[in-house]
Amino acid sequence: MVHTQVQLTEEQTRVLGELARARKSSVAALIRQSVDQLIRQSGRVDETERRQRAMAAAGRFHSGLSNGSVEHDQYLAEAYQA
């Protein structure tokens, strides 16, 4: 883990402390959970998830062309000109 310093208001500190005690957790754990939730809600996809999605998509689409693997550069050039 990376150590970081965060400044909180007195109210934030008080409420976080109450929540941590009620949940039998630490303030640091609550902050990490909150950061994780913010990241998930941002729609950002981490590297592992991106790789899993790419592997799941591989081979699932068909162009109908018999020479797509040989002429892929030409097809890409045509697609980007459109």
C-alpha positions, 0 to 999 in steps of 0.5 A: 500500500501507499501511504498518503496524507488527507486533510478532513474537516472536523465533521468528516473526522467525527462521522468517519470515526462513528461509522468505523466504530459501528462497523468494527472497521478502521477509518482508513478501511472506510476511506479505501472502500469509498475510493474504490466505490468512486473509481467503480462509479467513474466507469473506468475499467482497470487493465485486468478487466480490459484484458478479460473483455478483449479476450471474450470478444476475440473471435466473436465477430466475422467480417464475411471476408476471406482475405481479412487477415492478409489485407487488414491494412488496406481495409483499415485504411479504407475504414479510416478514410470514410 
